[in-house]
Amino acid sequence: MLRKPSPQQTALEMVSLDGLVPKDHLLRKIEAVIDFSFIHDRVAGLYCPDNGRPPLDPTVMFKALFIGYLFGVRSERQLVREIEVNVAYRWFLGLKLTDPVFDASTLSQNRRRRYNDTSVAQDIFDAIVEQAIAKGLVDGTVLYTDSTHLKANANKNRYDMAVVAKSRSDYWDALDTAIAQDRAEHGKKPLPDKERRPVEKETKVSRTDPESGYMVRDGKPKGFFYLDHRTVDGRLGLITDTYATPANVHDSIVYLGRLDRQRERFGFDVAAVGLDAGYATSGIAQGLERRRILGVTGYRRPTPARPGMMPAKAFTYERELDGYHCPQGQLLSYVTTDRTGYRHYKSDPVICRTCPLLASCTSSRSATRLIIRHVWADARERADAHRLTAWGKRIYRRRKETVERSFADAKQLHGHRYARFRGLVAVAGQCLLAAAAQNIKKIALALALRPRMA
């Protein structure tokens, strides 16, 4: 018999909040294995101990932010609305069904006034990684690094043109030493002392978010973006480092410094790293060799020669003679080592003028062909050879299962396609908390599977 339903919403029921949360809910798994008590001790010094109104418990505040990153809630106002109606969220935060929820401005004002740098977010991220290490989920033997872009909260059509200096590379000091040593070995005088300055370039600067960078890359959208440089452990794919920069900073510039930070902070004994072609530079190859780390990088296609001209790969390097043999057999001899770290090898114009391949070899008026070779080119060639070995292929193949999968999950599930805030500090905090949330989720799921696997 079809009956008209009667309203039941006003009926009184005896329920417990714990009984309303499913036993297999993700937040239950997280609460069971992650210790959040360290947050209170870390930020206690930022609060007045004996004056003012009672603040929102910082542990509750950061756990609320983790809810937003875990479930892809990009708006803090929407996050507060979700906490009001979601019993699992209330249970995770320790709120009763009748407790009022804090205002969204509490989150924004704390971020602007109290947590106005990245030190707290960095310490929270590091503490989560340490818990993963203690549980045996991270070993740091093989690390994978890559970067992804986050669309800045800025209109790409509102900008000014300005001359901006590129970022300083981590290995400049070591390169200056290598240049001086190479010139001495070739009997050349030392270069005059001159401060090495970054290359300056005219580019677009956003009026809305000047700290973002205008990105122009093949296969990537043009506009104002930030880059999230992320390192992932090869064991279970947990994130061990994340670092935000404007999008016009090249991936390779900050890599060695962030690698050293992980080794010092967590005591990693890194044996090998897997990198894409953007990190295939002589500076990184030399830096990895100095640290006794095997680097496996992707293939980087060299800059093609002009149509009809002979490419540099047609010349064969003779290590014993320290020169290049051209296809006609002439030896291009060493001339000098410049300030950027490249050795110059030049041909003899007397021989070149009578060469049948002159027209396709060089367009120089002096009939001279120049070949350059970096002082760390040997290290780069050895790193390229790693990619062709059996173990190198296995390491490189896991990139798509580790760091690329991490970025895919971040964008698809955790709202990491867009910068939620403006300014480098705020975006860096977003990257750190988003990475910490991903680690929290992965730790909880990995430990929940252990009893079943056993």
C-alpha positions, 0 to 999 in steps of 0.5 A: 500500500502506497502511503504518504511519508511523514516528516521525521527530521524533528524526531528526537534520537539518541545517537553518538557522533562516533556511531555516525562515522563509517568504520572504514572512513579515510579520516578514521584511518588517518586519526589512527596512525597520524600524531598531530600533537606536534602542531600545538608545541610548534606554534605555541610561541606565536600565541600570547600566553596570558592575554587576549581572547582564547584562540582557535586551537591551532591543531584543529585549524591545521586539521581543518586545512588538511580536510580541505586539501584531502577532499579538494575543497579549494575555498575556505568559506566552502570548507567551513560550510562542509564542516558544518554539515559533515559529521565525519569532518566534525568527528575528525576535528573533535567538534560535537553535533551542536558545537558552532564552527569557526568563521572562515575569516579565522583561517585567512586572518591567521594565515595573514597575521600569524603564519605569514611565512613558510616556516610553520608549514615546512615544519609540519610537512617535515614532521609528517615525513619523519613519521613516515620514516619512523613507520618504515615507509620511506628510505630515501635510497632512490628519489624522483624529482619533477615540477608542475605548474599551478595557474596563478590567481592573476589575469594574464592580460594585465601585465607590465614589461620589465627587465628581470634577472634570472635565478642564480644556479646552485653550482656557480661557485663550483663552476668558477673553480672548475673554470680556473682549474681548466684554464690553468691546465691548458696554460691560460691566464686566470680570468679577471675577477668579475662578479657573476650576475644572472642573465637579465631578460625583458619579460611580462610581470603581472600587475595582480600577482607580481611574484608569479612568473610568465611561463613560455614552454613548449607544450605548456599553456602561456600565462602567469604560473607558479612551479611546484618542484617536488621530490618523491621517494621511490619506495611508496611514492611519499613526498619528501620535498616540495618547493615553490618558485615562479614559473620562469625559474628553470627546474635545474636551478634549485635542484641540487640545493633541495637535494642537499636539504633532504639529505641533511634534514632526514639523513637520506643515503641517496644512491640514485635519482630519476629525473626528466630531460629538464634536469639533463645539464652538465652542472647537475651531472657533475653535482650528482657525481660529487655527491656519489649519486647515480643520476638517470635523466631523460634524453634531451634533444640537442638544438638542431643545426640550421637547415643545410648546415652540419650539426656538431655531432658530426665532429668526433671528440678526441680525448687524448688530443683534446680536440675534435676531428671534423668529417674531413679529418682536420683536428679542431684545437683548443683555444680557450675556456670562457666564463660560462664554462665552455671550452672553445675548439677552432679549425684552421681557416687555411685548411677550411677555405679549400674544404669541399664541405665549407658551405655546409660547415660554417658561414663565418667570414673567416672560414672558421668552425667553432665547437664548444664543450662544457668543462663538465661534459664528461660527467654529463656523458656518463650520466647519459650512459646510465639511462641505457643500462638495465638498472637505469631503465628500471629506475627511469620507468618508475618515474610515471609511477612515483612523481608523475602519479603524485602530481596527477593525484594532486591535480585531480583529487586535491585541487592542485591545478590552481594557486589558491592565493597570491604571493610566493609565500602563500603559494609555497604554504599551499604546496607544503600543506597539499603535499603533507595532506597527500602524505597523510593519506598515503601513510594511512592507506599503506598502514591499513593494508598491512594487516590484510597483507600479513 
